[in-house]
Every structure is written in structure tokens, then in C-alpha cells.
Amino acid sequence: MDHDLWDRPIEVTIDCGDHYKSIRNSREAVAYLMTCWPKKEGESFAAAKRLCMGAVDGHTDPSAAALAFKVAAKEAGVLR
């Protein structure tokens, strides 16, 4: 499914900041949001989740999803 690929990966922390993961597409972002996100609430989290899920389904521009994910990651303190 190439329709949700991002132009550039976004690096985020995992395991309390000891390790890093490159998120390359909306599908990986949704998985990270649902399993590793430190605080599953807030407007930026909800927007990232909504836009990334839309990109996976082919209804949202992948670059908008990537930007929303990056903003939410920065706000959550997991952006590398």
C-alpha cells in the first residue's frame, strides 16, 4: 500500500527514550499512536490519529498525516 507513504521518516522515541523508531508511513504511525503513545488524549493526538487513519484508507493526503503526526509527537515529547 504505497498510498500512505511519507516523503521523509519521522523518528520517535520508544522504551522511555532509550531507543528510536523511524515512522515511514501512516500505517506505522497509527500503530505507534495506539501502542506506544505516552498520553492518548488531546487535540494533536486526536488529529494525528484521525489524519493517519484517513491516509491509510486513502482519504487523506499522506503529507497532512505526517505533519499532524510530527506536531503531536513534538507536543508529546517523543519526537527525536
TAGI-V536302 format. One record per residue. N is the residue number from 1. PSI is psi in whole degrees, 0 to 359 (none if undefined). D_FIRST is the distance of its C-alpha to the first C-alpha in Angstrom with 1 decimal. Layout:
n:N psi:PSI d_first:D_FIRST
n:N psi:PSI d_first:D_FIRST
//
This chain:
n:1 psi:92 d_first:0.0
n:2 psi:351 d_first:3.8
n:3 psi:346 d_first:5.6
n:4 psi:15 d_first:6.8
n:5 psi:147 d_first:8.0
n:6 psi:154 d_first:11.8
n:7 psi:320 d_first:14.5
n:8 psi:142 d_first:16.4
n:9 psi:155 d_first:16.1
n:10 psi:123 d_first:18.5
n:11 psi:132 d_first:20.9
n:12 psi:161 d_first:22.3
n:13 psi:152 d_first:25.0
n:14 psi:164 d_first:25.0
n:15 psi:56 d_first:28.0
n:16 psi:31 d_first:30.4
n:17 psi:2 d_first:29.6
n:18 psi:338 d_first:30.4
n:19 psi:162 d_first:26.9
n:20 psi:153 d_first:23.9
n:21 psi:138 d_first:20.2
n:22 psi:120 d_first:17.7
n:23 psi:118 d_first:15.0
n:24 psi:348 d_first:12.3
n:25 psi:174 d_first:9.8
n:26 psi:326 d_first:10.4
n:27 psi:315 d_first:9.4
n:28 psi:324 d_first:11.9
n:29 psi:317 d_first:14.2
n:30 psi:316 d_first:14.5
n:31 psi:317 d_first:15.4
n:32 psi:316 d_first:17.9
n:33 psi:322 d_first:19.3
n:34 psi:338 d_first:20.0
n:35 psi:326 d_first:21.4
n:36 psi:353 d_first:22.9
n:37 psi:133 d_first:23.9
n:38 psi:329 d_first:27.6
n:39 psi:102 d_first:28.5
n:40 psi:65 d_first:26.4
n:41 psi:169 d_first:28.2
n:42 psi:160 d_first:28.9
n:43 psi:317 d_first:27.6
n:44 psi:323 d_first:25.3
n:45 psi:312 d_first:23.7
n:46 psi:319 d_first:23.3
n:47 psi:316 d_first:21.9
n:48 psi:315 d_first:19.3
n:49 psi:314 d_first:18.2
n:50 psi:313 d_first:18.2
n:51 psi:322 d_first:16.4
n:52 psi:319 d_first:13.6
n:53 psi:323 d_first:13.2
n:54 psi:322 d_first:13.3
n:55 psi:322 d_first:10.6
n:56 psi:320 d_first:8.3
n:57 psi:352 d_first:9.8
n:58 psi:13 d_first:9.5
n:59 psi:350 d_first:13.2
n:60 psi:146 d_first:13.9
n:61 psi:127 d_first:13.8
n:62 psi:328 d_first:11.9
n:63 psi:327 d_first:15.3
n:64 psi:321 d_first:17.2
n:65 psi:317 d_first:15.3
n:66 psi:318 d_first:15.9
n:67 psi:316 d_first:19.5
n:68 psi:320 d_first:20.1
n:69 psi:317 d_first:18.9
n:70 psi:316 d_first:21.2
n:71 psi:314 d_first:24.1
n:72 psi:320 d_first:23.8
n:73 psi:319 d_first:23.7
n:74 psi:314 d_first:26.7
n:75 psi:323 d_first:28.6
n:76 psi:350 d_first:27.9
n:77 psi:22 d_first:29.1
n:78 psi:359 d_first:26.1
n:79 psi:132 d_first:25.0
n:80 psi:none d_first:26.1
//
